[in-house]
Amino acid sequence: MNSKEKYTQFIKQKAQDLGFSYCGISQATFLEEEAPRLESWLKNNMHGEMQYMENHFDKRLDPRLLVPGAKSVVSLLLNYFPSEVQNPDSYKISKYAYGEDYHFVIKDKLKDLLHFIKDEIGEVDGRVFVDSAPVLDKAWAAKSGLGWVGKNNNLIRKQEGSFFFVAELIIDLELNYDTATTNHCGSCTACIDACPTQAIESPYIVNGSKCISYLTIELKDELPNQFKNQLDDWMYGCDVCQDVCPWNKFSKPHSELLFNPKPELINYDKNQWHDLTNELFHSIFKKSAVKRTKYSGLMRNIAFLNKDDL
């Protein structure tokens, strides 16, 4: 076994030991296919007020600009599909935000992985990324054979679905590289047909400025009236395009204790969310990604949904 093969196996085994669901590796090169797609998406203002998407265009497409001398992009998936569901008479929260903020949970695991690599191999330079820098994570995961990017722009795995967090480790170590898998969306348009705001304007083109996740999390202004009666009771994020995907019939519950929800998140009904105090908000969502929208943002969303209920 040569050193490339040995190091590749070591990294994949350590990723598994740390609880990651899957690990795939790609050569760190320029993402040629993604360049025109990203340029067109930005030009058509599909990023709404997410101005940060316009920054670091070149870095988004070339990991060697993020990590000088980068040779490999190690992509990792972590299942977050929950075993519990919210009270049916509740405003809805995206499943990814049920437990502790994935940024911190995954970053800790990634730092451990990089630490193990340095201990085993020696001087390896690298950086860890969890939705925190200009990295096209789904494109890299697909390139690494971990799934394909579906018509809803989520990474999908055959017989397993799309409820996975995606993260990367970019390192200056040459490894054995995986190959991309095939697309298994076929003629299915379930996600396009089900989107409450018609944000999936055509296959593989999601208008971020119309997406419920954008509206309830990223948008800082008042919610536009054009979306009245269209938010489908989502107060934080949205899972519709994943829930209707036939491949998600195969989703299995995760085994990461830190992703388990607090009882209130599961049990509260609409009236209890209406009466949510700032203090309770900080107690229920203490280490949650929901804190990103702040108490004022969540109450803005609930008030907007309440208009729908009147």
Protein Blocks (a to p, Z undefined) as FASTA:
>chain_A
ZZklmmmmmmmmmmmmnopabdcdddddddfklmmmmmmmmmnopnommlmlmgoklmmm
mmklmmghiabdcdddddfbdfbdcdfkbccddfklmmccfklmmmmmmmmmmmmmmmmn
opadddddehkaccdfklmmmmnopaccdfkopacdehkbjadcddddddfbdcdddddd
ddfkljafklmmmmmnlmalbghiacfklpmklmmmmpmbdcdfklgoklnopaggjfkl
mmmpmklmmpccdfbfklpccfklmmpcfklmmmpcfklmmmmmmmgcklmnommlmmmm
mmmmmmmmZZ
